[in-house]
Amino acid sequence: MIGSVSKYEGLYVLISYSLLIISIIICRPDMKLIKTLMVFLMLSASILGIIGISQYYGFDFLKTDFIKKLILGKEYLYLLNDLDFVYNKGTVYATLFNPNFVGSYAVILLPVSMGIYLNIVKIKHKILTCLVSCIIFFTLLGSMSRAGMLGGIVMIIIFVILNIKLIKKKPMDFIVLTIAFIIVF
């Protein structure tokens, strides 16, 4: 609940993240700023998701010499061949280096991307947000985090309950997103 040494991902930290986002929205209701924040949030989620997808299928960008050199820096290049990653093909850890963190991250961002998808009008943007939602969903599944999976199930139930009016108003959008998730699964 509180986290542990060098792992400050406890409940209080996750609540703090949520309160930070809510306070930004309440204190600065400028829709242009909120849209910009959401674009960059979805962009960063997509980048992590693409890294995760590549890890799942066996090509890990982080294991390349170029990235290892970036991680180590000049003064530690002698450790280049000793730098080892403990995860095998099929495990998504993205840049968070722990599949459980990836699962939690995906569960936090999935309802955001789904909400954006359901509220967007332009078809081009709708397709893009559907793709981002699928990337995040794949990242969640690829993390194989039991906590992430449980959180994902609870999140989807709560998302549907909170957005039932919007889902009834736009049933086709919800059906398309559901079919896309089934295909990813």
N, C-alpha and C positions, 0 to 999 in steps of 0.2 A: 504494500500500500504506500509506503514512504519511499521505496527504492532501496538500493544498497550501495556499498562503496563503489565509486566510479560508474554507477548505473543509476542515474537520477531520473528514471522514467516512471516513478511511482504515480499513484493516483493524483496526488497534489500537483504534480507537474502537468499532467494531462488536463486537469481542471484549469490550471493556470493558462495553458494554451487556449483553451476554449474561452475563458474570460477575457483574454487579450483580444481575440478576434471580435467578441461581442462588444467590448469597449471601443474598439476601432470603429465598428459600425455605428454605435450609438453616438460617440463623440464627434465623428466626422462623417455625416450622412451624405457625402458627396458621391453620387453614383459613379462618376467617372473614375474616382480613386478606387472604389470598391471593385469595379470592373477590371481595372488595371491590376489590382492585387490578385483577383481571381485568375486572370490570364497567366500571370507569372507563377501562381501556385499550381495551376494545371500544367504549365510548361515544365516546372521542376518535377512534378509527379510523373509526367510523360518520360522525361529523361531517366529518372530512376527506374521507371517501368521498363524502358527499352534495355537498360543495363541488366535488369532482372530477367527479362526474356532471353537475352543473350546468354546469361549464366545458366538458365534453365536448359537451354539447348546445347550447352557445352563450350561456348566461346565466351570467356570471361575477359572483358576489357581490362579489368584490374590486374590480371595476371600477365599482361604484356610488359615487356621491358620498359617501354616508354612511360607507362603509368607507374610502374615500380620506381623508376627514377624520379618521377614527380613526387611520389609518396615519401621517398627517402631523403631527397635533397642531396646536394653535392658532398657534404661532409660524411654521409653514411652510404655512399655508393658501393663501398667495399662489402656491404651486406646484401647486395642485389641478388646474388645466387642463394643466399640463406633465407630470403624473404619468402615465406610459404603461407598459403591460404588453406585453412583446414576444411573448407567445404568442397564437395565433389560436384560433378555435373548433375544438374537437376535440382540443385539447392539455390534458391534466390536469397541473396543477402544484400544485393544492390551495393550501395556505398555505406550502408549502416553497419555492416559486419556482424549482424546478428539477425537471423530469420524472424525471431520474435519481434524485433523492432520494426522490421519491414511489414509484418502482419499488422501491427498496431498502426503504423503510418498509413497503410492502405485502408484500414477500417475508418480512420479519421477522415481521409480524403474521398472515399467512395461516395458517401451521401452528398458531399459538396458537388462532385462532378455529376451525380445523378440529378440533383436539384437544378444545376445549371442546364443540363440537357432538357429537362421537362419545361423549363421556363424560356428557353431560347425560341425565337420565331424563325429566323433565317435558316433555310435548309442546309446551307453550306456550314454554318456554325453548329447546327444540330448534328450533322454527320461527324464533324470534328470532335464534339464533346462526347458523342456516343463512342467514338474510337478511344478517346482518353479514358472514359469509364471502363471500357473493355481492357485497356492496358492496366489500369489500377486493379481491376478484378483479377486479371491473370497474375499480377504481382502478388496479390493476397493468396491466391491458390498456390502459386509457386513457392511462397515462403514456407508452406506446410506448417505454419504456426497454429497449434491448437487453440491458443488464446485468440489469435486473429480470426480463425474460422468461427469460433463461438461468438466473438464480437461482431463478426460480419453477419451472422444469422440474426442476432439481436438487433443490429443496426438496420437491416433490411425490413424486419418486422416493424420497428419503430418508424422508419422512413415511410412505409406504406400507410401506417395509421395516421401519421401527421400530415401526409399529403394525399389522403384519400379523395378530397374534393378535386384537387388538380388532376389526379389519375382518372377520375370519372369524367372530368372535362376533356382530357386528352388521352383516351384509352389506347389509341393506336401508338402514340409515342411510348407509352409504358410497355406495350406488347413488343414493340421493336427492340427496346432495351432489354427486355427479358429474354427474347429470342437470341440477341447478341450474346448475353451472358451464358445462355445454354450452349451456344456454339463454342464459346471460349472454354466452358467446363468440359 
